[in-house]
C-alpha cells in the first residue's frame, strides 16, 4: 500500500509515533516493535515500492529548504533521505548474505556517523534518489522471486540476534515510513521558522 505524504503519520497509532526512534542496540525489541507498528498490516513490498516516489515528492516540496536542519543535531530533509540510501545499501547486502550463506554475521552501523561522514547534507538529491531507486528495484525483484522458505532464512545480527529475511524486509518498510515522516517533520519545522 502506498501513501500520500499527508497520511504517513496517520498510519500508526499515536503511542508509537515518537519523534525519536527506539535505540536499536539498547532496546532491540522496542526498536523492532516500533518499526513493525509503522508498517502495520500493510504489504511491505507495496510500502517499499512507494518510497521512491515519496522521496522525490519531499525533495520537490522542500526546494531551497532541503538542507536546512530543524534544530542543531537534527537531520535535514536531505539527510533523512541520505539515511534511507545508507539503509538500503546495508539491507541490500544483508538480505543477499542471508539468502546465500548459512546464518551469516550481520554487522550493525552507526546511522548518525554514516550521515555525517558520508556528507549527505551536500548530496545531489536527484543522484541520491536515483541510486536508491536502482537498489530498491533490485531488492523488490529479489523479494518477489523469493520462496517462503528463503524468506525464513536468518542471519545473526551482532546487536539484535537472529533476524530472518522476512523480518528484515518488514522492518525495512516500517523504517521507510518512520524516516519519511521524519523528513516531513523536518520540512514542516523549517517552514514554520520562516
Buried (B, 14 or more C-beta within 10 A) or exposed (E): BEBEBEEBBEBBEEEBBEEEBBEBEEBBEBBBBBBBBBBBEBEBBEBBBBBBBBBBBBBEBBEEBBBBBBEEEBBBBBBBBBBBBBBBBBBBEBBBBBBEEEEBEBEEEEBEEBBBEBEBBEBEBEEBBEBBBEBBEEBBEBBEEBEEEBBEBBBEBEBBEEBBBBBBBBBBBBBBBBBBBBBBBBBEBBEEEE
